[in-house]
Amino acid sequence: MLNTVLIHNCTREFVYPVERNTLEFKLTSNKGKKSEISLICWNNLREDDTRKRIKMELNSSDNDFNYYRCQLTVDDAVRYLRYYFEISSSQEKLYLGANGKREKKPQNGFFEYHYTNENDVFKTPNWIKGAVFYQVFPERFCNGDFSNDPSNVEKWGAVPTRENFFGGDIQGIISKLDYLSELEIDAIYLTPVFQSPSNHKYDTVDYYTIDPSFGSIKDMRELVKQCHERGIKVVLDGVFNHCGYYFEPFQDVIRNGEKSKYKSWFYIAEFPVQTDPANYECVGYYKWMPKLRHANQEVRDYVLGVGEYWIKELDIDGWRLDVADEVDFTLWQEFRRRVKAVKKDAVIIGETWTDGRDLLRGDQMDSIMNYLFRDAVVQFVAKGTISACEFGDIIGKMFSIYQSNVYDGLYNLIGSHDTERFLTLCDNDIRKLKLAVGMQMTFPGAPAIYYGDEIGMLGENDPGCRGGMSWSDQNDEIKEFYMKMIRIRKRTEALTKGSFHCIVCEDGLYGYARKHDSSVVYVIINNNEEKRTIKVPIIDNIRELTYKSVLSDNTYHAKNMESKKASHNSDMDIYNGFFEIELEGFNLEIIKKEER
């Protein structure tokens, strides 16, 4: 008993509603012991309510812990619930209640869940679940209107710097919508389009004006209209943590000091305002981006007004919120209410580079930029600095910290305007890029392509990753692979809706199964230089199955139907057979059960 770790609290991290009549429960236990864990629950105010026993399923694992989940569904709203857990192994039987673990069945000290209200249920827009995003950096995507070019515009394809301009604009994006449709993109995310002196526009001057070098509000309205006609959603970048140095309220403070009516909009240590060194708070200590004071009601009203305005004015489909984890969470709660009141299925995506669970409690974001996923893929595939088991640990932990009802909407990226391009990190090894893309397109979530990655663009971190889109020089092999993977994803329900099960995790080999109803897909990664033979565990319960690759013409047959122990870090304790495959170095295989 002393060596058994069991973690559950009756808080939102461990018990939450999926629907008003359905609760999901999570429990964490230490790894090493094979245990069967059951939830015992009943309605405390109904004398005739029988106690229900629900077996918990192993959802994910890392090197230290197993993470279990189960769901309870009742006829009406879940309410007045008492519950505890029973943990059985060959060595012992334990019980976990509100007072901790015990060797005897609890007679009191139960966990309790009181009531599920409508707004307790975390609902994300259906359209984001499994959607394929495409991130556009407008200044570097395409120049469609030379008349609005900045005076110092450089030739397209010049070396990108943090100061230079290439002339990309909204008309350029419109002119390439056929290209995005060909890729079968579901949504585009545009980095900031509002008036700003920089090429990146993260130092906003006027939140109510489209930057003249990009075009006009009429151009933006036409872009959204044409995207919608093609079934493409449009998400804009909201930079509300900070403003630009030339934002008029900040300029007013510079001019008028303590007499400025905007002085409480910012965090200013003393007057007059100074820039060298800055005597005001900024984002990342960057003096050209003063921090906004979100405790000020006027600032809050301003931000909320901008959030509503562009949805009403352009019919955009949501916001990506810059450095969302640096902003007062109560502002995001109000932002969500106001935005959803204007457009119910508008999506809100928060930028965070770490654990994003504070943003994903159902009252702020619908999704986050999943840098946990990106960083793990970079370390495992591009750099080879972690093993398959360490990669599995990170992924298992990632799935443990988020509610399962957000899995399919996580914004899964492998590169952005703030990172090195993935092919650069791979030292231009296309095989490794394909591995990463294959994983990105088959993982739970919404895969996001950074413009140009799909044609093999290279680039170091900012500003190198922000080069002009290479329309005349494209790597056809990479582009065709992206298109093939997108098609496979869109035509395979298990890849957009399916559960996730790690089944192979050893010696540079990583594999997982996605399952939805009777549809099962197996994805196997060989992150080694040499060819490997891999026994792929079968999670189907049907014997004598035939499996077919969706990437090649290979056919595989089930073998050895005796139960076997799965590899380290697999979510499956045992499996009912396997099929054997051979994979070349740095290669992947995607295999489906052949329909009869």
N, C-alpha and C positions, 0 to 999 in steps of 0.2 A: 504493500500500500504506500509506503514512504516514497517509492520510486515512480509512482504513477502521478502524472501531471494532468489535471483536468481543468479547463478554463471555460467558463460561461458566466455572463452577467445578464440580468434582464434589462439591458440597454440596447440602443439602436444598432450597435455594432454586432450584437449576437441574436437579436430577435426583432423582426420587422415585417410589416405587411407587404405582400406582393399584390394582393387584392383585398377588398374589405373582408372577404370570407376566407382568406388564405394567409397564413403566417409562415415565414421561413425561420428556422432555428439553426444556429451555428454553434459548434463546440470544438475546442482545440484540445488535443491530447499529445503527449510526448510520443516520439517514434520509438519503435523497437518491439513493442508488444502488439500482438494481433488480438484485437478486442472487437466484440460486437457491442455496439452502443445503441440503445433504444431510448426514445422519448416516451415518457408516461405522462399523460395530460388529461384534464377533465374540467368541466364547467363547475366552478365552486358554488354557484347559486342555484343549480338545478340538482335536486336531491336524487333524481332518477338518472342523472348523466353517468354513463359507464365510462370507466377509464380506458382511454385509447392508448395503444402501444404502436409506435411507429419506428421502424428501423432506420437509423441514420446511415447515409451513404458517404463514403470517403470521397470528398470533392477535390482535394489537392493535398500536396505534401511538400515540405522542404526538408532540409537535413536534420532538423530538430523536432518538427511537429507534424502531426496529421490534422487535417482540417475537415470536419464532418458537417454535413447539412442534411436537413429533411424539411418537409412541408406538411402542414396541417390544413385541411380544407373542411369547412363546416357549411351548413345550409344557409346561414345568415352571417351577419358580421361576427368576427371573433371577439369575444368579450368574457370577462370574469374567469380568466383561465388560471389554473394552477398546474404546475408541472415540475418534474424532476427527471433525472437521467439514470438509467441503469447500464452499467459497464460490466460486461462478462468476458472473462478469458479463461484459459485452461487452469490458471493458477488461483484466480480470485474472482469475486463478484463485489463490485463497489456501486455506491449510489452517490449522485451529486445533486445537492439542493442548495438553497440560498445560504446555508450555514457551512458549506464546504462538503468535501467528500466524506462518506461514512461507509462502514462495513454492513450496517443494518439499514433496512428500508426505512426511509424517513416517515415519521408520523406527524411532523410539523416542519417549519422552516422551508417551505416550498418556494420555488420561483413563482412570480405572479405577473400576468399580463392583463391589464384592465379593460381596454376598449380600443377598437379601431375606428377612428373617424375618417371621413372621406379624404380629407387633406393629408392624412397620415401616409397614404399610399403614394409611393414615389413613381410617378408616371413620366416616361420620356417619350418624345415624339416617335411614332412608329417608323417614320421615314428614315431616321438616322440609323436604325438597327441594321447593320450589315452594309450600309451605303458605302460607295467608293468615292472618296473625296479627292479633289485636285487643288493644291495650293498654288495660287498665282501671286507673284510679286509684280504688281502692275507696271512699274517703271522699267522692268527688264523682260517683259513677256513678248510684246509686239508693238511696233509703232504703226498705228493705223491712221493717224492724222498729223501730218508734219507741220500744220499751221499752228499747233499749240506747243511746239517744242520749246524747251528752255533755250535761252540765248547761247548758253555754253554747252549745248548738246554735243556729244562725241559720236563717232562712227559706231554703228551697231557692231558688237563683237569686240570692242576695245576692252582693255583690262579693267575690271570693275574696281572702283575705290569707294571709300565712304562718302566722297564728295561729288563724284561725276554723275552725269546724266546721259541716258541713251535715248529717251523720248518715248518709251512705252506708255500706252494710254488705254482708255476704255474702248475706243474704236478698234484698237488692235486686238483686244480680247474678243470683241464681237466678231471680228473677221476670222477668228480661229475657233468659233463654236462648232463648225463641222468637224474639226480635228478632235475636240473634246467629245463630241457625240460618237465619233468613230472609236474612241477609247472606251466608250460606254461609261462615262463618268456620271455619277448621280448628283454630285454637289461640288461647287467651287467655293473655296475660302479665299477671299481677297485680303491681303495685308492692307493697311490703312489707305483710304482714298480721299481723306479730307485735307483741307488746305494746310500746307506745311512747306517750309523752305528746303527740306532735305529730300533725298531720293527715296528714303524708306518711309517717311511720313509718320514716324512714331513720336514726333515732336509737334503735336497738333497746334495750329494757330486759330482755326475756326472750325468747330465741329458741325456747323450747319452749312458748310460750303464744300462742294467737290473741288479738289485742287484743279486750278485752271490748266495746268500742264497735262492733266488726265482727261479733261473735257468738262462737261456741264452736267447739271442734274438731269437734263433731257437725255444725255448720252447714257447715264446710269439707269434711267428708267427704261430705255430701250434695251440695254444689256439684260436687265432683270426680266423684261417681257420676253425677249428671245430665248433666254435660258429656260423660262417656265414653259414655253411652247415646245421645248425639246425634252421636258421632264427633268431639267437640271435645277437644283436648289441653289440659292446664293446666300452666303454667310459673309458678313462684313466684320472687320476688326475694330473693336472698341477699345480705345486707349484712355481709360478713365482713372487709372492709378495716378497719372501725372499728366501734365500738359507740356506744350512747347514754351520756350523762353519768350517767344513773341506773342503768346496768347494775351489778348487785350487786358483781361483782369490782372495778369502779372505785370504787364507793362504799366498799368495804372498804379500799381504798388511801387514800381521803380520811380515813376514820376512824382508821386504824391506822398510816398512814405507812410507815416502813421496816420495821415489824413485820408488815405485811400479807403474807400468803402469795401475794397476787396482784400484788405490786409489779413483778415481772418480766414481767407480762402486757402492760405498757405502756411507753412511752418517757417516763420522768419525769426531768427534769433535776435536781431537788432536792426535798427535803421540808421543810415540808409542801406538799401540792398546792395550787396557786393558780390562779384562773381569770382574774384581771385584772392583768397579762396572764397567759395560760396558760403554765405552765412545764412543759407536757407536749406531745408531738406530737399534732396533730389532723388530720383531713382538711380540706384547704382553709383551714387556720388557724381553723376554726370550733370554738370551745371546747366546744360541746355534743356533739361527736363525736370522742372520743379514739381515736387510732390503736392498733390491736391489734399486738402484737409477734409476728409469725408465725415467728420463729426459736425461740420458746419452744414446747417439745413439748406442754405442757399446752394452750396456745392452739390448736395444730394439731389435737390430739385433740378439742378442743371443737368446732371448726369442722367437722371431718370427721364427728363424731357428729351434728351438726345436719343436715348434708347427707344422711346416710343415714336419719335418723329420719323426716323428713317424706315421703320416698319410701315407706318401709315403712308408715308410719302412715296416709297418705292416698292412696297410689298416684298421686302427682303425676307429671308426665311430664318434669320437668326443672327446671333452675335458670337464671335470668338473674343474673349475678354483677356486683354494683355495683363501679364503678371497678376492674375486673379487672386493668388494667394497672399498678395501684399495689401489687399484692400479690405476695409472693414466689412466683415461678413454680413452685418445687418443691412448694409447697402445692397449687397447681392440678393438678400432675401426680398427686399422691396423691389429691386430691379426685376426679379423673376415674376413677382406678382403683376407688376405693371406691364411687362412685355407680353406675358401670357394672356393678359386681359385684352390686349390688342390683337394678338394672333396666337391662338391656343397651341398650335403645333410649331411655333417658332422654337428653334433649338438654341441653347446657351452652352458654349464650350469654354471652359476655363483653362488658361495656361498655368501649368505647374510642372516643375521638373522633378518632383519627388512624390511621395505618398499623397494622393489627392483625396483621401476619404473625407477630410473636413469639408471639401467642396461638394461631395456627393452624398449628402444626407437627405436629399429630396427637397430641400428648401432653397437651393442656390443653383448649381449647374445641372445640366442634363448629362454632360460628359466632360472629360478633361483630356488635354493633350497627353497621351500615355508615354511619357519619356521613360518610365520604368521599363516598358517593353522595348523601346528603341535602344536604351543603354545596354540592356541585356543582350540584344541581338548584335550590337556593335562589339561587345566584349567577346561573345561566343563565336560569331561568324567572321566579322571583319578583322579583328585583332587576335583572336585565338588566345586571349588571356585568362579565360575561365573554361572549365571542363563542362561536359554535357550535364554532369550531376549538379554543378554549381549553377548552370543556366536553369536547370529544372527547379532548383531551390528558389531562385528569384521568381520564376513564373508561378510556382506553387504559392509562394507568399503573396504575389500580386493578386491571384484569384481569391486568396483568403481574406484580404482586407476590404474588398469591394462587395457591395450587395450584388447578388447574381442577376438582378433585373437591370443592371447597367452594363454587364459584360458586352452585350451585342452592340452597344453604342459607344464604346471606348474609341477615342480618336487615335488609332494605331499608326504611328509614323516611324520611318527610318531615317528621315532627314527633314530639315526645314531651313528657313532663312537665317537661323541662329546656329547652325551646325555645319561641319564639313559634309560634303556630299558623300554618300555611302560608297560610291565607286572609288572615290579618292581614298577613303579609309581602307578599302580593300587592295590598295596599290594596283588599281585597274584590273583586278581579277574578276572577270565577268561571272565566273562560276560562283564566286562568293556572293555577288550581288543577286544572282538568281536564287541562291539559297534563302537570302533575306527576304526577297520579294515573295518567294513561295510560302515562307512562314507568315509573312504579313497578310497575304491574301487567303490564308486558310485558318488563321487564328480567329477566335471570337472578337468581334469589334467592327469598327468602320475603318478600313485601310485608307491611308492618306498618302497620295503621291505628291512629292514636291516637284514643281515644274522642272522639266528637263532631265530628271532622274530616269524617266522612261525612255530616253533616247541616248543615255550614256554620258551626260554632261559630268564634268569634273569640277572640283573647286574646293579650296581650303575654307576654313571658317570665315565668317564675315570679315571682309567683303568678298572673298573669293567665291563663296557659294551663291553669290547674287549676280552672276554673269548674265549677259543677254541670251535669251532662248536661242538655241542653235537650230534655226529652221532649215538651213541648207546642208548641214552636216550632221546626220543622225545615224546612230548605230542600229541597223535594222534588226539584228539578232536580239538586242535588248528590248527594242520596242515590240517585236513580235511576241517575245516571252511575256511581257507585261499584258499585252492584249489577250494572250491565251489564258493567263492566270485569271484575269478579270472575267473572261467568259466562263471559265470553269467555276469560279466562285458564284457567279450570278445564276448558273444553271444547276447548282447543287445545293439543295435546301439545307443539308446537314452543315454546310460551311457558313451559312448565314444565320441559322437558328439553333444549331446543334449544341449539345453538351460537349464538354472537353475532358478527355481522359489521357493522361500521360501513360504510355505503354512501353516505351523504350527509353532508357536513360543511362548510358554507360559508354565509356571509351570513345568519346567523340560522336556517338550515335544518339540521336534524339528523335523520338516518334510519339505521335499522339493520334487518338481517334476522335472524330466528331460524330455524334449520333443524334438523329432527329427521327422519332417514330421508328420506322423500319429501315431508314436510310443511314448507312454507316460509311464513313470515309476515313481511310488511314493515310497519314502523312509521315514519311520517314526521311530523316535528314542524315546524310553522311558528311560530317564535318572533318574528314580526314583527307589526306592527299592520296592515299592508296584505296584501291577497290576493297569493299567489305561485303561479306555475306552476313545477312541479318535475318534472324527469326522474329517475325512480327506476330506478337500475341493477338489472338482473335477474341473480341469481346462479344461476338454474336453467340446466341444460344443454339443456333442451328448447325448441325454437322454437315460435312461433305459439301462445303461451299466452294464456289469458284469466284475468284477476284480478278478484276480487270483494271489495268493502269489507265488513267485518263491523260497521261503525258506521253505514253508510248503504246505499242501494240502488245505489250507483255500481258500474259495471263498467268495467274498463280492459283494453286490449289491447296486447300486446307490439309494439314497433316497432323498426325500424333495427337489424338483427341484426349489423351489423359491430361488431367490438371497439372499445371506447372507453376512454380513460383516465378513471379514477374521480377524484372531487374530492379536494381536500386532506384529508389525515388519514383517508381511507377505508382500510379494511383490504384492499380489493380493488384490485389494480393495474390490471386491466382487467375489463370485463364484456361480456356477450354480448347487449346490447340494453337496452331500457328501456321503461317505460310512463310516460305523462305524466299528471300530476294537477294540479288546482287546489285550493289550500287557502286558506280565509279566514284572516284575521289571528288569531294565537294559537289555532291549531286543530291537530288531529292526525288522521291517517288510519291505519287498520289494515287491511291488505289481505292476502288469502289467495289462493294459486293455486287456481283453480276446478277441482274434481275432474271428470274425464271419466267 
